[in-house]
C-alpha cells in the first residue's frame, strides 16, 4: 500500500477519438485525454478524422469536460506533403489543441518554427526503444515520448529513471506485426502507404509459402484449408498488470482504436478507468477485478496478449488459424432520455433488437443491469415488434434508472 501512496500523481488515461461522437463518449466514460487525426498528416486515413471546424468543436467539448486533445501529425511526409503543414499547425495552435503527436524530424523542425509553444509528443512510429534515444528527443524539445510497443516493462522503467521526459505506453488494443507500426506490406500488396495513413492491413490476410523456382507449389505451412495467418498479431491487454504499470511511473496509458466502435471505446475506457483509479487512490474500496476483466471480453477483439511487457512473446502473440475477431455481444442502442415517473427510456437504435430480447444496460455511473424487452414503441406512438432501422428512435419500459449516454448490448446467441 505504501508504494501506491507514493505514486499518487495523476496518471493519464488516453483514449482514441475517431469522430466527434466517439470523442464525447470518451470524455463521458472516463478519459483524461483523447487523440485524434485531421483529414491530413495522420496515420489513419480511413478513420472518421476531423476537419478543422470539427477539431475546433472537439476541443470545445473535451475542454468542457476537463479533457485534453492531442492531434496526430505522424505521417512520414514526402516533399509535397509539407506544403500545407505550416498553415495546418498554425490553425491547430489557434484552435487550442493541447499537443501534437509527430514522428518525422522534418515535421518536428517545422513545428518548432511555426508553433514553438506547442507541446510535442513523439509518436510510437519513431520507434524509440532506449534511454539514449529518449534523451536525444528530450533535448530536441519533445515533452513526451510514446514508446515503441516492443519494449519490456523493465526497459520502460529504466528509461523513465534516466530521462526527465513524460512516458506514454500502450495498454490495450490491436498490435501491428511490423516494428513500431512502420509497415511496408501494404505498399507492396495494395499500393497503399501505411506510413502516410493508408494501411490496407495486409498483415491480416491469409498466406501460403511459395518457393521462387517452384511457382504453383504451395508448401504445407498452412494451419487450415484457407492458409496461415503468419502476421496476425493478437490484441494487447494489460488490465491484469496495471498495478505494475502504475508503480513504474508511466505518465500516460494509451488505448489503441480510432477506427473501433463507440461501444468498444466506451467499454474499454470504463474498465481501465476503474482499475487505474483503484491503484491510485489510498483507502479505496475493493474492486471486482473479475467483473471488469470480463467487460473487456464483451467487445470485439482478437485473443489477448501482454505483448513485449514481460519478455518477447514469440508464437503466443499471434493467432495462426484465423484472422477473425471474437464478437460475443452486439451493441444495440444508446439511451437518450429517461422518464422516472413512467419508467420509460428513449433509445436510439444502433443494431436491430426486438421484444423478448434480453439486453444489458451499462454506463459511466456503473449502473449495470439486464432485463427483458417487454415493449417497443416507435416515434409515432405505435407498438412494434422490433427496431430494425439504423438510428431509429424508440421508447421501451426500463424499471431501473438509466441516464443519457448509457449503452445497451445484447449477447449473441449461437444459431
C-alpha positions in Angstrom: 0.0 0.0 0.0 2.9 2.4 0.8 4.2 2.1 -2.7 0.9 3.1 -4.2 0.5 6.1 -2.0 4.0 7.4 -3.1 2.8 7.3 -6.8 -0.2 9.5 -6.2 0.4 11.9 -9.1 -2.2 12.0 -11.8 -1.8 9.2 -14.3 -3.4 9.9 -17.6 -5.8 7.6 -19.4 -5.6 8.4 -23.1 -8.3 7.3 -25.4 -8.9 7.3 -29.2 -11.5 9.5 -30.8 -12.4 8.6 -34.4 -15.1 11.2 -34.7 -17.0 13.8 -32.6 -19.4 11.3 -31.2 -16.6 8.9 -30.0 -14.8 11.9 -28.6 -17.8 12.9 -26.5 -18.3 9.4 -25.2 -14.6 9.0 -24.4 -14.9 12.2 -22.2 -18.0 10.9 -20.5 -16.7 7.4 -19.9 -13.5 8.5 -18.1 -10.7 9.5 -20.5 -8.3 12.2 -19.2 -7.2 13.0 -22.8 -8.1 12.0 -26.3 -6.1 11.7 -29.5 -7.5 12.2 -33.0 -6.4 12.8 -36.5 -7.1 15.6 -39.0 -8.0 15.0 -42.6 -4.3 15.1 -43.5 -1.0 14.3 -41.8 -2.2 11.3 -39.7 -1.7 7.6 -40.0 -5.4 6.6 -40.0 -6.7 7.8 -43.4 -9.7 5.6 -43.2 -10.8 6.6 -39.7 -13.6 9.3 -39.5 -11.0 12.0 -38.9 -11.7 15.7 -38.3 -11.7 18.8 -40.4 -10.5 22.0 -38.7 -14.1 23.0 -37.7 -14.6 19.6 -36.2 -11.3 19.8 -34.4 -12.5 23.1 -33.0 -15.8 21.6 -31.9 -14.0 18.6 -30.4 -11.6 20.8 -28.4 -14.5 22.7 -27.1 -16.3 19.6 -26.0 -13.2 18.0 -24.5 -12.1 21.1 -22.6 -15.6 21.5 -21.2 -15.1 18.0 -19.6 -11.5 18.8 -18.4 -10.1 16.5 -21.1 -7.0 17.3 -23.2 -6.9 16.9 -27.0 -3.8 15.6 -28.9 -3.7 15.7 -32.7 -1.7 13.2 -34.8 0.7 14.7 -37.3 2.6 11.5 -37.5 2.9 10.6 -41.2 6.3 10.3 -42.8 5.8 13.1 -45.3 7.2 13.4 -48.8 8.1 16.9 -50.1 4.7 17.6 -51.5 3.1 16.7 -48.1 4.9 19.6 -46.4 3.4 22.4 -48.5 0.3 22.8 -46.3 1.8 21.8 -43.0 2.8 25.3 -41.6 -0.8 26.6 -42.1 -2.2 23.5 -40.6 0.0 23.7 -37.5 -0.9 27.4 -37.0 -4.6 26.6 -37.2 -4.2 23.8 -34.6 -2.5 26.3 -32.2 -5.2 28.9 -32.7 -7.9 26.3 -32.0 -6.2 25.4 -28.7 -5.2 21.8 -29.1 -3.0 20.6 -26.2 -0.3 18.8 -28.1 0.6 17.3 -31.5 1.9 13.8 -32.0 4.7 13.6 -34.6 7.4 11.2 -35.7 9.3 12.7 -38.6 12.2 15.0 -37.8 11.2 17.4 -40.6 7.7 17.8 -39.1 9.3 18.4 -35.7 11.6 21.0 -37.2 8.7 22.9 -38.9 6.5 22.6 -35.8 9.3 24.2 -33.6 9.5 27.1 -36.1 5.8 27.7 -36.7 4.3 26.8 -33.3 7.2 27.0 -30.8 5.0 26.9 -27.7 3.0 23.8 -28.9 3.9 20.7 -26.8 5.3 18.0 -29.0 4.7 14.3 -28.4 6.9 11.8 -30.2 4.8 9.1 -31.9 5.4 5.4 -31.5 6.2 5.4 -35.2 9.6 7.0 -34.3 10.3 3.6 -32.6 12.2 4.9 -29.5 13.5 1.8 -27.7 16.3 3.1 -25.5 17.2 5.8 -22.9 19.8 7.4 -25.1 17.2 7.9 -27.9 14.8 9.3 -25.3 17.4 11.7 -24.1 18.1 12.9 -27.7 14.5 13.6 -28.3 14.1 15.3 -25.0 17.0 17.6 -25.9 15.1 18.4 -29.2 12.2 19.8 -27.2 10.0 16.7 -27.1 7.9 16.8 -23.9 6.5 13.2 -24.2 7.6 10.0 -25.9 5.1 7.4 -27.0 7.4 4.4 -26.6 7.7 1.6 -29.1 5.5 -1.3 -28.3 8.5 -3.7 -28.5 9.8 -2.6 -25.0 9.6 -4.6 -21.8 8.4 -3.1 -18.6 11.9 -3.2 -17.2 13.2 -1.3 -20.2 10.4 1.3 -19.8 11.3 1.8 -16.1 15.0 2.3 -16.9 14.1 5.0 -19.5 11.8 6.7 -17.0 14.6 6.6 -14.4 17.2 8.1 -16.7 15.4 10.7 -18.7 13.1 13.5 -17.3 10.6 13.2 -20.1 7.0 12.1 -20.0 6.4 8.5 -21.0 3.3 7.2 -22.8 2.7 3.5 -23.3 0.1 1.4 -25.0 -2.0 -0.8 -22.7 -4.8 -2.1 -24.9 -5.7 -2.7 -28.5 -4.5 -4.0 -31.8 -0.8 -4.8 -32.3 1.0 -4.2 -35.5 3.2 -7.0 -36.7 5.7 -4.6 -38.1 8.3 -2.9 -35.9 6.6 0.1 -34.3 3.9 0.0 -36.9 6.3 1.0 -39.7 4.9 -1.4 -42.3 5.8 -1.9 -45.9 3.4 -4.8 -46.7 0.6 -2.5 -47.6 2.7 -0.7 -50.1 3.7 -3.8 -51.9 0.5 -5.7 -51.7 -2.1 -2.9 -52.3 -0.1 0.1 -53.3 -1.3 1.9 -50.2 1.3 3.6 -48.0 0.9 2.7 -44.3 3.4 5.3 -43.4 1.3 8.0 -45.0 -2.0 6.9 -43.4 -3.4 4.4 -45.9 -2.7 0.9 -44.4 -4.6 -1.9 -46.1 -4.0 -4.2 -43.1 -2.3 -6.7 -45.4 -0.9 -8.4 -42.3 -4.4 -9.8 -41.6 -4.6 -11.6 -44.9 -4.0 -15.3 -45.2 -0.8 -16.6 -46.9 0.8 -19.7 -48.3 4.6 -20.2 -48.9 5.8 -20.5 -52.5 9.4 -21.1 -53.4 10.7 -18.9 -56.2 11.7 -21.7 -58.6 8.6 -23.8 -58.0 5.7 -21.5 -58.9 2.3 -23.1 -58.2 3.7 -25.4 -55.5 2.3 -24.3 -52.1 4.4 -25.5 -49.2 2.4 -27.1 -46.3 2.8 -24.4 -43.7 -1.0 -23.8 -43.6 -3.0 -24.1 -40.4 -6.3 -24.7 -42.0 -7.6 -25.1 -45.6 -7.5 -21.3 -46.3 -3.9 -20.6 -45.3 -1.9 -19.5 -42.3 -2.1 -16.1 -40.7 1.6 -15.7 -40.0 1.4 -12.0 -39.4 -1.9 -12.0 -37.4 -1.0 -10.4 -34.1 -3.2 -10.8 -31.1 -4.6 -7.8 -29.2 -2.8 -6.1 -26.3 -4.4 -6.3 -22.9 -2.6 -5.1 -19.7 -5.7 -5.0 -17.5 -4.4 -7.6 -15.1 -1.0 -6.0 -14.9 -2.0 -2.4 -14.2 -0.6 -2.3 -10.7 2.9 -2.9 -12.1 2.5 -0.3 -14.8 1.2 2.3 -12.3 4.1 1.7 -10.0 6.5 2.0 -12.9 5.6 5.7 -13.1 4.3 5.7 -16.7 2.7 9.1 -17.3 0.0 8.2 -19.8 -1.7 4.9 -20.6 -2.8 4.7 -24.2 -5.8 2.7 -25.7 -5.5 2.0 -29.4 -8.5 2.2 -31.6 -9.5 5.3 -33.5 -11.3 3.0 -36.1 -13.1 1.0 -33.4 -16.7 1.5 -32.5 -18.2 3.8 -29.9 -19.2 0.8 -27.9 -15.7 -0.6 -28.0 -14.1 2.6 -26.8 -16.7 3.3 -24.0 -16.4 -0.3 -22.6 -12.6 -0.3 -22.6 -12.2 3.2 -21.3 -14.6 2.5 -18.4 -12.8 -0.7 -17.4 -9.3 0.8 -17.3 -10.6 4.0 -15.6 -11.8 1.8 -12.7 -8.6 -0.2 -12.3 -6.3 2.8 -12.7 -8.3 4.7 -10.0 -8.1 1.7 -7.8 -4.3 1.7 -7.8 -4.0 5.5 -7.5 -6.4 6.0 -4.6 -5.5 5.2 -1.0 -8.3 3.9 1.3 -10.3 2.7 -1.7 -13.0 0.1 -1.6 -12.4 -3.3 -3.2 -12.7 -3.6 -6.9 -14.3 -6.6 -8.5 -11.5 -7.5 -10.9 -13.2 -10.4 -12.5 -16.2 -8.2 -13.4 -14.1 -5.6 -15.1 -11.8 -8.1 -16.8 -15.0 -9.8 -18.2 -16.1 -6.5 -19.6 -13.1 -6.5 -21.9 -14.3 -9.8 -23.2 -17.6 -8.3 -24.3 -16.0 -6.1 -27.1 -14.9 -7.2 -30.5 -11.3 -8.4 -30.2 -8.7 -10.9 -31.1 -7.3 -13.2 -28.4 -5.4 -11.1 -25.8 -1.7 -10.9 -25.2 0.6 -8.9 -22.9 2.9 -8.2 -25.9 6.5 -7.4 -25.0 6.0 -6.1 -21.5 7.2 -9.3 -19.8 9.5 -10.7 -22.4 9.5 -11.5 -26.1 6.1 -13.0 -26.8 7.1 -15.5 -29.5 4.3 -17.6 -31.1 2.0 -16.8 -28.2 1.3 -13.3 -29.6 0.0 -14.4 -33.0 -3.2 -16.3 -33.9 -2.2 -18.7 -36.7 -5.6 -20.3 -37.5 -7.8 -17.3 -38.2 -7.9 -13.6 -38.7 -11.4 -13.2 -37.4 -12.5 -11.3 -34.3 -14.2 -12.6 -31.1 -17.6 -10.8 -31.1 -19.7 -12.1 -28.2 -22.0 -9.1 -28.0 -23.9 -6.7 -30.3 -24.1 -3.0 -29.5 -27.8 -2.2 -29.9 -28.5 1.2 -28.6 -27.8 4.5 -26.8 -30.0 6.0 -24.0 -31.1 9.5 -25.0 -33.5 10.1 -22.1 -35.4 8.5 -19.2 -38.7 9.5 -17.6 -38.6 8.4 -13.9 -42.3 8.7 -13.4 -43.3 6.5 -16.3 -40.1 4.4 -16.2 -39.8 4.8 -20.0 -36.4 5.2 -21.7 -35.9 6.8 -25.1 -33.4 4.8 -27.1 -31.5 5.4 -30.3 -31.1 2.1 -32.0 -27.7 1.1 -33.3 -28.4 -2.6 -34.2 -31.6 -4.5 -34.6 -33.4 -5.6 -31.4 -36.9 -6.9 -30.6 -39.4 -7.8 -28.0 -38.3 -10.6 -25.7 -34.6 -9.9 -26.2 -32.5 -9.9 -23.0 -30.4 -6.8 -23.0 -27.7 -5.3 -20.8 -27.6 -1.6 -19.8 -24.3 0.0 -18.7 -22.9 3.4 -18.3 -20.3 5.7 -16.6 -22.3 5.6 -13.4 -21.7 1.8 -13.2 -25.5 1.2 -13.0 -25.2 -2.1 -14.9 -28.2 -4.4 -15.1 -30.0 -6.6 -17.5 -33.7 -7.0 -18.4 -36.0 -8.4 -21.0 -37.5 -6.0 -23.5 -41.3 -6.3 -23.0 -42.5 -3.5 -25.2 -41.2 -1.2 -28.0 -43.0 2.0 -29.1 -41.8 3.9 -32.2 -41.6 7.7 -32.5 -45.3 7.9 -33.7 -46.6 6.0 -30.7 -47.1 2.7 -32.4 -46.2 -0.6 -30.7 -43.8 -2.5 -32.8 -42.2 -6.0 -32.6 -38.7 -4.9 -33.4 -36.5 -1.8 -34.0 -34.8 -2.7 -37.4 -33.9 0.7 -38.7 -30.5 2.4 -38.2 -30.7 5.1 -35.5 -34.4 4.6 -35.1 -35.8 6.4 -32.0 -38.0 4.2 -29.8 -39.2 4.0 -26.3 -39.1 1.0 -24.0 -40.1 0.4 -20.4 -37.0 0.2 -18.1 -37.6 -0.4 -14.4 -34.2 0.7 -13.2 -32.9 4.2 -13.5 -30.8 4.9 -16.6 -29.1 8.0 -17.9 -28.3 9.7 -21.2 -25.2 8.2 -22.8 -25.8 4.8 -21.1 -25.4 2.0 -23.7 -27.3 -1.2 -24.5 -25.9 -4.5 -25.7 -27.2 -8.0 -26.3 -25.3 -11.2 -26.0 -25.1 -13.1 -29.3 -26.8 -16.5 -29.4 -25.3 -19.2 -31.4 -27.5 -20.3 -34.3 
